[in-house]
Amino acid sequence: MSGHPPVIVHPPSPTGGRRVTVHGQIVGLAHGRGDVASFLRRAGLAAGAGEIDLDQPELIEWRGGDLNTWGDP
């Protein structure tokens, strides 16, 4: 592994949402924390329906803002 977290949440786009990549592959466009959590579950990086801690630097790199930064739709 290159030392980077497996999940990257990219900066907000001008049209709203943030692109999410897992291991370098685009998994979708998130419009909020719930979308990011859903992508993590689908990728097998989070188990169950419980709350996922999205503030884990070893798991997620937030670019262009933190987990509370979202673009306008």
C-alpha positions in Angstrom: 0.0 0.0 0.0 1.2 3.5 -0.8 0.5 5.0 2.6 -2.6 6.8 1.4 -6.1 5.9 2.8 -8.1 3.6 0.6 -11.0 6.1 0.3 -10.7 9.6 -1.1 -13.6 12.1 -0.9 -12.7 14.8 -3.5 -13.5 18.5 -3.3 -17.1 19.6 -3.9 -18.0 20.0 -7.5 -19.6 23.2 -8.9 -22.8 21.3 -9.5 -23.0 19.8 -6.0 -21.7 16.6 -4.5 -18.3 15.1 -4.0 -16.7 12.3 -6.1 -15.7 9.3 -4.0 -13.0 6.9 -4.9 -12.1 3.6 -3.3 -8.6 2.1 -4.1 -8.4 4.5 -7.1 -11.8 3.6 -8.6 -14.7 6.0 -8.7 -17.6 4.5 -6.7 -20.0 7.4 -6.9 -21.0 11.0 -6.2 -21.8 11.7 -2.6 -24.2 14.5 -1.6 -23.8 13.9 2.1 -22.2 11.7 4.8 -24.9 9.0 4.3 -23.8 8.5 0.7 -20.1 8.1 1.8 -21.1 5.6 4.5 -23.1 3.7 1.9 -20.2 3.6 -0.5 -18.0 2.2 2.3 -20.4 -0.5 3.1 -20.7 -1.5 -0.6 -16.9 -1.6 -0.9 -16.7 -3.9 2.2 -14.9 -1.3 4.3 -17.6 -1.0 6.8 -19.9 -3.6 8.3 -23.5 -3.6 9.3 -26.1 -0.8 9.4 -24.6 1.0 12.4 -23.0 4.4 12.5 -19.7 4.6 10.6 -16.9 6.9 11.9 -16.1 9.0 8.8 -13.4 10.9 10.6 -10.7 8.2 10.4 -7.6 9.6 8.6 -6.3 6.1 8.0 -9.5 5.2 6.1 -10.7 8.4 4.4 -8.8 11.4 3.0 -11.1 14.5 2.7 -9.9 16.8 0.0 -11.1 20.4 -0.4 -12.8 20.4 3.0 -13.8 18.1 5.8 -16.8 15.8 6.3 -19.0 18.8 6.9 -18.1 20.5 3.6 -20.6 19.9 0.8 -21.3 21.8 -2.4 -24.6 23.4 -3.3 -26.7 21.4 -5.7 
